[in-house]
Amino acid sequence: MIRLGTTLPYRSPPGKICGVFEGSSCPAGPDDLLNAVNTLGELGFEHVELSADMFMYNPTFMSPPVMDRLCSAQERFGLSFSLHLCEYFGMTLESLDEDVRRASVVSSLKAIKAVRPLGVQHVVVHIAGAWPWVPLIAVENQDFPECARAELMERIVEQSRSSLHTLIQEVPARTLCLENLALDFQWTARLVQEFNTSVCFDGGHWAGLGRPLTEFVELYGSRIAEVHCHDVQNGVDHRPLCTRPGETPALDWEGALAALVEKGFEGPVVLEFYGLEGKACSLQYLRQWRRQAWQK
């Protein structure tokens, strides 16, 4: 059955980078990480997505003693975990600087190895157009020459290909979930097909391109292994699905999730927004959808 999850309750977008949790000390330590996971378990979440950026900020987060404590929380609440590889701190699997790219692969494999005690089965990857590396103004600006735009993206795809080639020597290809980002997914889709990876579907990113969520499901649904679920309100991404009972999201998540179920999707569906506000309400919204979906 689809598992309902969330990213950790980061206090704000900057907190996502450095692992500052709701109500945590500063700098945040292992106790804060464990308290955050316990809070999510007590709220009724079944799945938690960890961020490798936290490991960069505080390397003790991926130490064996901390993983042992997370395993205890996992057993207590029946949690499953996924891992989101680094987005910040200069780690880019598609970097045109070969030394940076290689170092990013090493860092990614270190994080993947650290969370193995948790039985992580989904590793979310930003690649082939991941911000902040890609100069989006150049890629999206209509005044930018098409030949230069295409050349830039081809180089980025080639660097991404080299990184994936190394990663799949250590990680089963279908464990890697390549996420759709701010660019059209065509660049990443080439790598999904070539390496036989899975896909992480981020509905907010796709909606930001002006495209319906169900379209992505129809195009790539058989590959989708994880969903990043959040709303877009007044052009602002990563918003709760609701903040009080009775509210519904602006995006057609019910249609998209129903289409995924038809394609055999089994989750997890991960709420991806900052802070605790809206977490309980959004979880209840997804629970209600899941009950109705399984009654049909």
Backbone bond lengths (Angstrom), bond angles and torsions (degrees), N, CA, C in turn:
res aa  C-N    CA-C-N  psi(-1)  N-CA   C-N-CA  omega(-1)  CA-C   N-CA-C  phi
1 M - - - 1.468 - - 1.518 110.24 -
2 I 1.332 116.59 150.14 1.460 121.47 177.48 1.523 110.41 -58.88
3 R 1.327 115.76 131.72 1.458 121.47 176.85 1.523 109.02 -98.59
4 L 1.332 115.31 140.24 1.457 121.62 -177.31 1.523 108.91 -102.77
5 G 1.332 116.15 123.64 1.453 119.87 -174.05 1.511 112.72 -138.00
6 T 1.312 114.25 -171.45 1.462 120.93 -179.71 1.525 108.91 -160.72
7 T 1.311 113.71 160.49 1.456 119.00 165.53 1.523 107.23 -73.50
8 L 1.317 117.07 167.10 1.459 119.97 179.43 1.528 110.43 -62.51
9 P 1.334 118.37 155.09 1.472 120.81 -177.69 1.529 112.28 -76.76
10 Y 1.330 115.23 70.66 1.454 119.54 176.93 1.525 109.68 -62.05
11 R 1.318 115.50 146.30 1.457 120.07 -175.67 1.522 111.92 -73.37
12 S 1.325 117.30 -29.59 1.464 121.53 -176.42 1.517 107.49 -165.23
13 P 1.356 118.51 168.83 1.472 119.15 176.60 1.525 114.09 -52.63
14 P 1.367 118.88 -42.68 1.474 116.56 176.22 1.530 112.05 -61.81
15 G 1.340 116.32 -31.50 1.451 119.68 178.35 1.513 112.35 -63.90
16 K 1.333 116.60 -27.48 1.458 120.41 177.97 1.523 110.52 -62.48
17 I 1.318 115.65 -32.46 1.453 119.91 -178.63 1.525 111.53 -73.99
18 C 1.330 116.94 -43.09 1.461 118.75 -169.90 1.522 113.75 -111.24
19 G 1.339 117.50 8.51 1.453 117.99 174.94 1.508 113.85 73.77
20 V 1.342 118.24 33.25 1.459 121.62 175.32 1.523 107.42 -87.97
21 F 1.327 116.79 110.59 1.445 121.64 -174.53 1.525 110.99 -94.04
22 E 1.326 114.55 163.18 1.461 120.38 176.50 1.527 109.65 -56.72
23 G 1.340 115.98 120.10 1.454 120.55 178.14 1.520 115.12 76.09
24 S 1.339 117.67 12.81 1.460 119.78 -176.30 1.519 111.56 -85.23
25 S 1.326 113.95 165.44 1.461 119.90 172.44 1.518 108.32 -75.27
26 C 1.311 115.71 174.11 1.458 119.99 177.97 1.537 107.80 -137.82
27 P 1.333 118.59 116.64 1.467 125.34 3.02 1.529 112.21 -74.39
28 A 1.313 115.28 153.02 1.459 120.61 -178.92 1.524 110.15 -71.52
29 G 1.326 115.60 144.03 1.454 121.38 179.92 1.514 111.63 -123.65
30 P 1.337 117.10 -177.04 1.459 120.86 -178.57 1.521 114.14 -56.22
31 D 1.325 118.23 -36.66 1.464 119.76 178.72 1.526 111.06 -62.02
32 D 1.336 116.17 -37.19 1.461 119.97 179.16 1.524 111.18 -66.55
33 L 1.329 115.73 -39.51 1.461 119.72 177.20 1.525 110.51 -61.94
34 L 1.328 116.65 -47.67 1.452 120.14 -178.93 1.527 111.18 -64.51
35 N 1.326 117.03 -41.06 1.466 120.29 178.14 1.520 111.19 -61.62
36 A 1.338 116.49 -38.09 1.466 120.12 179.11 1.521 110.85 -64.67
37 V 1.331 116.69 -43.29 1.465 120.11 178.73 1.527 110.44 -65.55
38 N 1.334 117.50 -41.77 1.461 120.41 177.95 1.522 111.37 -61.83
39 T 1.330 116.94 -39.23 1.467 120.56 178.36 1.522 110.65 -60.10
40 L 1.324 116.60 -43.08 1.462 120.02 -179.99 1.524 110.71 -67.26
41 G 1.332 117.08 -39.63 1.458 119.83 177.23 1.513 111.59 -62.42
42 E 1.331 116.81 -40.85 1.461 120.93 179.59 1.524 111.82 -68.16
43 L 1.331 117.64 -29.08 1.459 120.95 176.20 1.529 112.06 -73.13
44 G 1.328 116.63 -14.71 1.449 120.35 177.86 1.509 115.32 104.26
45 F 1.322 117.36 9.45 1.465 119.03 176.93 1.522 109.89 -70.88
46 E 1.322 114.61 148.28 1.460 121.57 -177.32 1.526 112.78 -106.60
47 H 1.315 116.13 -11.23 1.460 121.57 -174.27 1.521 108.82 -146.52
48 V 1.332 116.91 143.62 1.468 122.55 178.15 1.522 108.75 -131.54
49 E 1.326 116.17 131.52 1.463 120.56 174.61 1.528 109.13 -98.20
50 L 1.317 115.64 119.23 1.458 122.52 176.44 1.524 109.76 -87.33
51 S 1.314 116.68 153.99 1.454 121.85 179.04 1.520 110.21 -114.41
52 A 1.331 115.92 128.30 1.467 119.47 176.80 1.520 111.72 -67.01
53 D 1.333 118.11 -18.40 1.464 119.84 175.20 1.524 111.06 -59.51
54 M 1.337 116.68 -34.91 1.458 120.01 177.54 1.519 110.84 -61.93
55 F 1.331 116.21 -36.71 1.455 120.02 -179.80 1.521 111.06 -66.96
56 M 1.329 116.16 -33.59 1.459 120.14 176.67 1.528 110.06 -68.06
57 Y 1.333 115.48 -41.14 1.470 120.87 -179.16 1.525 111.30 -67.34
58 N 1.337 116.35 -44.12 1.461 121.05 -178.75 1.526 108.20 -138.25
59 P 1.329 117.76 95.53 1.471 121.12 -176.42 1.521 114.23 -58.24
60 T 1.343 118.14 -21.27 1.471 118.69 179.35 1.520 111.56 -66.29
61 F 1.345 117.47 -19.25 1.463 120.00 179.75 1.532 111.82 -60.98
62 M 1.326 117.44 -27.77 1.467 118.30 -178.62 1.527 112.13 -106.39
63 S 1.328 116.39 21.06 1.464 120.16 177.17 1.527 109.48 -76.85
64 P 1.329 117.60 153.65 1.478 120.67 179.12 1.529 113.95 -53.89
65 P 1.347 120.60 -41.33 1.475 118.50 179.01 1.528 112.94 -61.71
66 V 1.334 117.13 -38.55 1.460 119.61 178.92 1.524 110.23 -68.83
67 M 1.331 116.75 -39.97 1.459 119.65 177.68 1.532 110.80 -63.38
68 D 1.326 117.42 -36.35 1.463 120.01 176.54 1.530 110.75 -61.24
69 R 1.322 116.24 -40.44 1.464 119.77 179.68 1.523 110.88 -69.15
70 L 1.324 116.81 -36.76 1.456 119.46 176.38 1.531 110.98 -66.85
71 C 1.328 116.54 -35.54 1.464 119.70 176.33 1.533 110.77 -62.89
72 S 1.323 116.67 -36.28 1.471 119.97 177.46 1.521 110.55 -65.40
73 A 1.341 116.27 -42.28 1.463 119.69 177.26 1.522 110.64 -65.81
74 Q 1.319 115.76 -36.80 1.459 120.48 177.83 1.525 111.00 -59.95
75 E 1.335 115.60 -44.94 1.461 119.93 -179.97 1.526 111.08 -67.87
76 R 1.319 116.38 -39.06 1.464 120.61 -177.67 1.529 111.74 -63.27
77 F 1.334 116.75 -43.38 1.463 120.40 -173.88 1.533 113.43 -104.13
78 G 1.338 117.56 -3.21 1.456 119.28 -177.85 1.522 112.74 69.67
79 L 1.329 116.36 36.23 1.463 121.28 -174.76 1.524 111.97 -82.62
80 S 1.310 115.23 151.16 1.458 121.93 162.82 1.528 106.92 -113.54
81 F 1.337 116.43 161.34 1.459 121.42 -176.98 1.525 110.60 -131.05
82 S 1.323 115.16 149.80 1.461 121.74 165.42 1.527 107.12 -127.42
83 L 1.325 115.67 168.59 1.467 121.47 -177.24 1.517 109.08 -127.59
84 H 1.316 116.20 130.02 1.465 121.86 173.24 1.521 107.68 -101.81
85 L 1.335 117.05 118.98 1.460 120.13 -179.08 1.524 111.02 -68.00
86 C 1.334 115.70 166.90 1.466 122.31 -172.28 1.524 112.74 -57.63
87 E 1.333 114.19 139.02 1.457 122.18 172.58 1.527 111.33 -112.51
88 Y 1.318 116.73 -23.44 1.456 121.54 -171.50 1.531 110.64 -121.37
89 F 1.332 115.21 -168.00 1.466 121.93 178.37 1.525 112.96 58.66
90 G 1.322 117.62 27.12 1.455 121.06 173.13 1.510 115.72 80.63
91 M 1.328 117.89 3.44 1.459 120.95 -179.41 1.529 109.72 -87.32
92 T 1.315 117.92 110.39 1.456 121.58 -178.86 1.527 109.41 -137.90
93 L 1.314 115.93 117.60 1.459 122.01 -178.59 1.515 112.36 -70.54
94 E 1.318 117.72 -8.80 1.459 122.05 -178.33 1.526 112.67 -113.91
95 S 1.344 116.43 9.18 1.461 120.08 -175.62 1.529 112.00 -54.91
96 L 1.325 115.95 138.85 1.459 120.71 175.89 1.525 111.67 -74.93
97 D 1.317 116.37 -14.76 1.467 121.02 172.21 1.522 107.83 -84.50
98 E 1.324 117.17 114.28 1.457 121.50 -172.35 1.527 112.30 -63.01
99 D 1.327 117.74 -35.64 1.462 119.36 179.01 1.526 110.87 -65.40
100 V 1.333 116.74 -41.90 1.460 120.62 178.34 1.525 110.30 -64.57
101 R 1.323 116.42 -42.72 1.465 119.73 -179.77 1.526 111.17 -60.32
102 R 1.326 116.39 -47.60 1.463 120.34 -179.19 1.534 110.85 -62.32
103 A 1.321 116.37 -43.16 1.465 119.68 178.40 1.519 111.42 -62.69
104 S 1.328 116.97 -35.39 1.465 121.13 178.83 1.522 110.78 -65.80
105 V 1.325 117.04 -37.48 1.464 120.43 176.99 1.524 109.99 -64.67
106 V 1.324 116.83 -45.22 1.463 120.94 179.26 1.525 110.35 -59.93
107 S 1.334 116.83 -45.06 1.459 120.88 179.46 1.523 111.22 -63.16
108 S 1.321 116.66 -40.37 1.470 120.69 179.95 1.522 110.77 -63.75
109 L 1.321 116.97 -44.27 1.462 120.43 -179.57 1.532 111.01 -66.14
110 K 1.323 116.75 -33.25 1.459 120.25 177.45 1.530 110.38 -63.59
111 A 1.336 116.46 -43.39 1.467 120.55 179.53 1.524 110.86 -66.61
112 I 1.323 116.77 -42.02 1.468 120.49 179.63 1.532 110.65 -61.81
113 K 1.329 116.22 -42.82 1.463 120.24 179.07 1.523 110.77 -63.95
114 A 1.332 117.15 -38.17 1.466 120.89 -176.46 1.523 111.93 -63.28
115 V 1.331 117.78 -36.39 1.470 120.31 -174.99 1.529 113.38 -91.73
116 R 1.316 117.89 4.64 1.472 120.00 -179.39 1.523 113.33 -56.95
117 P 1.354 119.51 -34.96 1.473 118.09 177.70 1.528 113.32 -58.78
118 L 1.337 117.58 -21.07 1.461 121.58 -178.99 1.525 112.56 -86.11
119 G 1.326 116.93 -3.36 1.458 119.68 179.78 1.513 113.64 67.93
120 V 1.317 116.83 34.54 1.463 121.16 -178.33 1.526 110.51 -61.06
121 Q 1.337 116.34 127.74 1.459 121.83 -178.92 1.521 113.54 -112.96
122 H 1.334 117.06 -7.75 1.459 121.01 179.00 1.530 108.88 -130.89
123 V 1.330 116.08 124.86 1.460 122.46 176.83 1.526 107.35 -119.49
124 V 1.329 116.38 111.07 1.458 121.56 -176.33 1.521 109.43 -83.75
125 V 1.336 115.84 133.27 1.461 121.76 -173.78 1.527 109.76 -127.26
126 H 1.333 116.60 128.84 1.466 122.90 168.20 1.523 107.17 -92.47
127 I 1.322 117.17 120.96 1.459 119.81 -175.30 1.528 109.63 -158.38
128 A 1.330 115.95 159.33 1.477 122.26 177.60 1.521 112.24 54.68
129 G 1.316 114.87 53.06 1.461 119.98 178.48 1.507 112.56 125.74
130 A 1.325 116.87 19.70 1.459 120.94 -177.86 1.530 111.03 -75.91
131 W 1.322 116.75 135.52 1.454 118.71 171.26 1.533 107.61 -80.21
132 P 1.319 122.55 157.44 1.457 124.73 2.94 1.524 114.14 -90.02
133 W 1.357 117.51 9.14 1.457 117.63 -174.73 1.515 112.98 -67.81
134 V 1.331 118.78 -51.74 1.461 120.95 -173.68 1.519 110.11 -66.06
135 P 1.323 118.54 127.22 1.470 120.56 175.66 1.524 109.00 -72.65
136 L 1.338 115.79 84.66 1.459 120.53 -172.83 1.523 112.35 -57.12
137 I 1.321 116.04 -32.28 1.458 117.68 -179.47 1.524 110.45 -61.49
138 A 1.343 115.57 -31.64 1.462 119.32 178.25 1.527 111.18 -77.44
139 V 1.326 116.05 -39.45 1.454 119.54 -176.90 1.526 111.53 -71.92
140 E 1.350 116.69 -37.51 1.456 120.86 -174.54 1.532 113.52 -95.20
141 N 1.314 117.73 -20.88 1.463 120.64 -176.58 1.522 110.02 -67.62
142 Q 1.315 115.83 122.90 1.460 120.76 -176.66 1.526 112.28 -66.23
143 D 1.340 117.24 -19.63 1.464 120.35 179.00 1.527 111.80 -82.00
144 F 1.317 115.89 -10.82 1.468 120.09 179.65 1.530 108.03 -75.77
145 P 1.330 119.02 128.86 1.471 120.42 -176.51 1.523 112.44 -56.34
146 E 1.320 116.54 134.18 1.461 121.26 -177.21 1.519 111.62 -59.51
147 C 1.328 117.64 -38.82 1.464 119.58 -178.86 1.525 110.88 -64.50
148 A 1.341 116.60 -39.03 1.466 119.70 178.95 1.521 110.81 -69.65
149 R 1.329 116.81 -38.31 1.465 120.93 178.40 1.529 109.84 -61.68
150 A 1.313 116.21 -47.38 1.463 120.44 -178.79 1.528 111.19 -64.25
151 E 1.332 116.66 -40.24 1.464 120.09 179.55 1.520 110.75 -63.96
152 L 1.339 116.40 -43.25 1.459 120.51 179.52 1.521 110.60 -59.68
153 M 1.325 117.09 -47.95 1.458 119.92 -177.87 1.522 111.96 -67.18
154 E 1.317 117.60 -35.31 1.462 119.70 177.55 1.520 110.82 -64.09
155 R 1.320 117.67 -38.54 1.472 120.69 177.33 1.522 110.41 -66.15
156 I 1.327 116.43 -40.20 1.462 120.49 179.09 1.525 110.46 -64.97
157 V 1.323 116.46 -42.09 1.466 120.19 178.32 1.524 110.50 -63.22
158 E 1.310 117.36 -40.22 1.462 120.47 179.81 1.532 111.11 -63.90
159 Q 1.327 117.67 -41.90 1.460 120.08 177.15 1.532 110.74 -65.99
160 S 1.330 115.66 -38.80 1.466 119.91 176.44 1.521 110.44 -61.74
161 R 1.302 116.43 -40.63 1.465 121.56 179.57 1.532 110.40 -60.13
162 S 1.318 117.11 -43.81 1.464 120.73 179.94 1.520 110.85 -61.70
163 S 1.335 117.14 -41.15 1.468 120.61 179.98 1.519 111.24 -66.60
164 L 1.318 116.96 -44.11 1.461 120.16 -179.95 1.528 110.90 -63.85
165 H 1.317 116.52 -37.13 1.465 120.43 179.42 1.522 110.38 -58.47
166 T 1.332 116.63 -39.72 1.464 120.01 178.64 1.523 111.33 -74.06
167 L 1.325 117.37 -43.37 1.466 120.70 -177.24 1.524 112.10 -59.48
168 I 1.343 117.13 -41.24 1.461 118.17 -175.05 1.529 112.27 -76.47
169 Q 1.328 117.57 -3.93 1.465 119.24 170.50 1.522 110.48 -73.79
170 E 1.345 115.85 -21.86 1.460 121.56 -176.07 1.529 113.05 -114.39
171 V 1.335 117.15 -21.27 1.462 122.04 -173.87 1.525 109.21 -129.19
172 P 1.337 119.15 132.09 1.466 119.60 176.39 1.527 110.99 -54.19
173 A 1.314 116.58 135.51 1.461 120.94 -173.00 1.525 112.33 -56.88
174 R 1.331 117.72 -39.46 1.458 119.25 -177.06 1.524 112.66 -75.05
175 T 1.343 117.06 -9.93 1.460 120.35 172.20 1.526 110.82 -71.30
176 L 1.337 116.51 -32.02 1.466 121.56 -179.51 1.529 109.58 -76.97
177 C 1.321 116.31 125.54 1.466 122.66 -179.56 1.528 108.25 -113.37
178 L 1.329 117.75 101.24 1.458 121.52 -179.45 1.520 108.87 -77.49
179 E 1.317 116.30 125.30 1.468 121.49 -172.61 1.526 111.40 -92.58
180 N 1.341 115.48 142.14 1.469 119.74 171.69 1.521 109.13 -75.50
181 L 1.350 115.54 138.18 1.462 120.99 -172.19 1.527 110.87 -120.98
182 A 1.322 116.53 -149.16 1.460 120.21 -174.45 1.522 112.96 -78.84
183 L 1.323 117.13 -14.39 1.456 121.43 177.13 1.514 109.81 -96.65
184 D 1.327 116.23 164.40 1.450 119.84 174.69 1.521 109.16 -57.52
185 F 1.321 116.47 141.70 1.465 121.66 -173.13 1.524 113.00 -71.64
186 Q 1.320 117.93 -5.40 1.463 120.54 -175.40 1.528 112.06 -56.50
187 W 1.331 117.46 -36.16 1.465 119.87 -178.21 1.520 110.54 -67.35
188 T 1.322 116.52 -45.53 1.459 120.62 -179.45 1.519 111.43 -72.51
189 A 1.331 117.21 -35.48 1.465 121.39 -177.90 1.524 111.27 -58.23
190 R 1.316 117.08 -32.83 1.466 120.18 177.42 1.521 110.74 -59.89
191 L 1.324 115.94 -40.48 1.464 120.65 -178.87 1.528 111.15 -75.44
192 V 1.326 116.97 -35.94 1.466 120.61 175.69 1.522 109.72 -56.49
193 Q 1.326 116.13 -46.67 1.455 121.07 -178.78 1.535 111.62 -68.11
194 E 1.313 115.18 -44.11 1.468 119.70 -176.30 1.520 112.84 -64.41
195 F 1.349 116.18 -41.53 1.463 120.01 -174.96 1.529 112.98 -100.61
196 N 1.333 117.09 -0.62 1.465 122.04 178.26 1.529 111.12 59.26
197 T 1.341 115.87 43.90 1.457 120.84 178.91 1.530 110.32 -88.34
198 S 1.315 115.09 176.71 1.454 121.84 171.00 1.528 109.28 -94.26
199 V 1.339 115.92 178.83 1.462 122.79 -178.83 1.520 109.26 -127.40
200 C 1.333 116.47 139.83 1.462 122.40 167.18 1.531 106.82 -102.05
201 F 1.318 116.88 117.69 1.457 122.03 -177.84 1.516 110.11 -92.16
202 D 1.336 116.73 114.48 1.459 122.72 174.44 1.526 108.09 -102.85
203 G 1.337 115.81 106.62 1.458 120.46 -175.91 1.513 113.41 -65.24
204 G 1.326 117.67 -37.10 1.458 120.07 -179.94 1.514 112.23 -64.00
205 H 1.331 116.53 -39.81 1.463 120.48 178.83 1.533 110.50 -64.08
206 W 1.329 116.22 -42.42 1.465 119.80 -179.11 1.524 110.64 -67.87
207 A 1.326 116.61 -41.92 1.464 120.35 178.26 1.521 110.86 -62.69
208 G 1.337 116.42 -31.51 1.457 120.28 178.53 1.510 113.00 -63.97
209 L 1.319 117.57 -19.01 1.465 122.10 175.48 1.523 111.51 -88.42
210 G 1.355 115.63 2.35 1.452 119.86 -179.82 1.513 114.16 78.96
211 R 1.336 116.70 26.81 1.461 120.87 -174.99 1.527 110.08 -121.56
212 P 1.323 118.33 143.28 1.472 121.76 -177.26 1.518 111.78 -70.58
213 L 1.332 115.65 146.85 1.453 120.66 -177.46 1.529 111.85 -61.42
214 T 1.318 116.26 -38.81 1.467 119.07 -177.84 1.529 111.89 -63.18
215 E 1.339 117.05 -25.52 1.463 119.79 178.74 1.525 110.55 -63.61
216 F 1.325 116.97 -43.89 1.460 119.96 179.99 1.524 110.29 -63.09
217 V 1.330 115.89 -41.58 1.464 119.53 179.61 1.520 110.68 -61.49
218 E 1.316 116.83 -42.21 1.461 119.67 179.50 1.529 111.63 -64.55
219 L 1.332 116.08 -36.42 1.457 120.14 -177.66 1.528 112.97 -75.89
220 Y 1.347 116.47 -40.53 1.460 119.67 -169.55 1.529 113.67 -129.89
221 G 1.323 117.41 12.04 1.463 120.94 -172.20 1.506 115.30 -55.51
222 S 1.336 118.06 -35.09 1.457 120.31 -178.44 1.522 112.44 -67.92
223 R 1.338 116.37 -16.43 1.474 121.36 -179.00 1.527 113.05 -100.00
224 I 1.318 117.61 -14.58 1.469 120.86 -172.42 1.521 110.16 -72.02
225 A 1.329 116.44 121.59 1.461 122.45 -179.74 1.526 112.12 -113.83
226 E 1.331 117.49 -17.35 1.466 121.82 177.49 1.518 108.32 -147.97
227 V 1.331 115.39 149.54 1.462 121.67 179.73 1.523 109.10 -123.47
228 H 1.326 116.82 133.14 1.457 122.65 168.28 1.513 107.75 -97.88
229 C 1.317 115.06 112.83 1.461 122.18 -169.00 1.527 110.20 -111.32
230 H 1.323 116.31 119.85 1.462 121.65 176.24 1.513 107.94 -162.74
231 D 1.310 116.24 170.30 1.456 120.19 -176.90 1.521 110.02 -104.33
232 V 1.317 115.83 167.34 1.465 123.74 172.61 1.518 107.35 -123.17
233 Q 1.323 116.68 120.21 1.459 121.65 -176.77 1.516 109.60 -126.76
234 N 1.337 115.71 121.52 1.474 121.56 -179.24 1.528 111.30 54.55
235 G 1.325 115.01 38.85 1.454 120.31 178.07 1.512 114.88 80.47
236 V 1.331 117.81 1.50 1.469 122.09 -178.53 1.522 109.08 -99.36
237 D 1.322 116.21 122.99 1.456 122.98 -178.06 1.534 110.15 -83.46
238 H 1.326 115.99 171.01 1.459 123.16 176.10 1.528 112.17 57.02
239 R 1.337 114.93 52.16 1.457 121.82 175.83 1.530 109.26 -108.86
240 P 1.345 118.09 154.28 1.475 119.81 177.21 1.530 111.62 -60.71
241 L 1.315 115.99 154.34 1.460 119.94 174.39 1.524 110.26 -67.41
242 C 1.324 116.27 -32.78 1.462 121.93 175.54 1.522 108.11 -161.51
243 T 1.318 115.97 160.07 1.469 120.73 177.06 1.523 111.76 -118.83
244 R 1.341 116.42 -9.17 1.464 120.95 174.07 1.530 108.36 -150.46
245 P 1.330 116.94 153.56 1.466 120.69 -177.90 1.525 111.97 -55.96
246 G 1.324 115.35 140.48 1.458 120.40 178.48 1.510 113.78 99.01
247 E 1.323 116.22 -20.84 1.464 119.55 176.80 1.522 110.07 -74.35
248 T 1.315 115.77 150.41 1.465 121.14 175.08 1.519 108.92 -127.50
249 P 1.328 117.61 149.07 1.470 120.13 -179.09 1.514 111.99 -70.67
250 A 1.326 115.17 156.21 1.466 120.43 177.38 1.521 110.63 -69.44
251 L 1.327 117.08 -34.85 1.462 120.96 -179.97 1.529 110.44 -79.52
252 D 1.318 115.77 150.65 1.466 121.55 -178.04 1.521 110.64 -82.34
253 W 1.328 116.16 69.79 1.452 119.58 -179.76 1.529 111.87 -71.84
254 E 1.320 117.34 -33.81 1.462 118.25 179.63 1.523 110.60 -62.35
255 G 1.324 117.13 -42.39 1.462 120.72 178.03 1.515 111.98 -64.78
256 A 1.344 116.11 -42.70 1.467 120.35 -178.28 1.526 111.29 -67.06
257 L 1.334 116.83 -43.52 1.464 119.67 -178.84 1.525 111.22 -69.13
258 A 1.331 116.42 -36.77 1.467 119.22 176.46 1.527 110.29 -62.26
259 A 1.325 116.77 -41.13 1.467 120.67 178.46 1.522 110.70 -64.69
260 L 1.331 116.73 -36.42 1.462 120.04 177.90 1.526 111.65 -66.22
261 V 1.320 116.11 -42.05 1.470 119.82 178.87 1.521 110.15 -59.20
262 E 1.318 116.91 -40.73 1.464 120.70 179.31 1.526 112.02 -61.82
263 K 1.329 116.21 -26.77 1.462 120.39 179.74 1.525 112.41 -92.56
264 G 1.340 116.70 6.63 1.454 120.49 175.45 1.517 114.96 88.33
265 F 1.331 117.99 14.56 1.466 121.02 -179.63 1.523 110.39 -63.06
266 E 1.337 116.24 138.84 1.463 121.88 -179.26 1.526 113.16 -126.09
267 G 1.316 117.67 15.28 1.460 120.25 171.03 1.511 114.46 88.62
268 P 1.324 114.95 -179.28 1.461 129.31 10.56 1.534 114.07 -86.31
269 V 1.331 115.39 156.11 1.462 122.48 169.53 1.526 106.36 -101.83
270 V 1.325 116.21 115.94 1.469 122.38 -170.33 1.519 110.42 -110.56
271 L 1.324 116.52 115.23 1.464 120.33 173.53 1.527 108.73 -67.21
272 E 1.328 116.23 127.53 1.464 120.36 -175.60 1.522 109.57 -126.53
273 F 1.329 114.67 85.96 1.461 120.52 171.35 1.527 107.65 -152.46
274 Y 1.329 116.75 169.82 1.456 121.40 -166.80 1.525 111.79 -96.32
275 G 1.323 116.25 145.25 1.448 121.83 176.92 1.516 112.53 80.09
276 L 1.330 115.04 172.60 1.459 121.07 -178.94 1.520 113.04 -87.44
277 E 1.337 117.29 -19.89 1.462 119.19 -178.62 1.524 110.62 -60.57
278 G 1.313 115.35 126.90 1.456 120.37 179.58 1.516 114.15 88.39
279 K 1.351 118.03 -9.13 1.461 119.99 -178.22 1.532 111.02 -63.59
280 A 1.342 116.83 -52.21 1.461 120.32 -176.73 1.525 111.20 -64.40
281 C 1.339 117.20 -42.73 1.457 120.80 -179.40 1.526 110.94 -65.21
282 S 1.320 117.14 -43.79 1.465 121.08 -179.49 1.520 110.84 -66.17
283 L 1.337 116.59 -37.02 1.458 119.98 176.56 1.524 110.46 -63.58
284 Q 1.336 116.78 -42.95 1.452 120.17 179.13 1.525 111.40 -63.48
285 Y 1.323 116.62 -37.35 1.464 121.16 176.98 1.528 110.26 -59.95
286 L 1.332 117.10 -45.26 1.458 121.24 179.94 1.529 111.59 -69.00
287 R 1.329 116.87 -36.39 1.457 119.52 177.32 1.536 110.81 -61.54
288 Q 1.315 115.32 -44.53 1.463 119.36 179.53 1.523 110.75 -62.15
289 W 1.331 116.36 -43.09 1.465 119.65 176.86 1.522 110.50 -60.20
290 R 1.335 117.73 -43.79 1.455 120.77 -177.40 1.529 111.07 -63.98
291 R 1.327 117.01 -42.29 1.466 119.61 178.25 1.522 110.86 -59.71
292 Q 1.334 116.26 -44.85 1.458 119.90 -178.85 1.523 111.42 -66.80
293 A 1.332 116.72 -38.00 1.464 120.57 -178.96 1.515 111.53 -64.11
294 W 1.346 117.48 -37.74 1.442 120.18 -177.71 1.532 113.31 -83.93
295 Q 1.337 115.44 -9.98 1.462 118.82 176.27 1.522 111.35 -84.07
296 K 1.341 116.63 -16.61 1.460 119.96 -176.74 1.536 110.21 -79.17
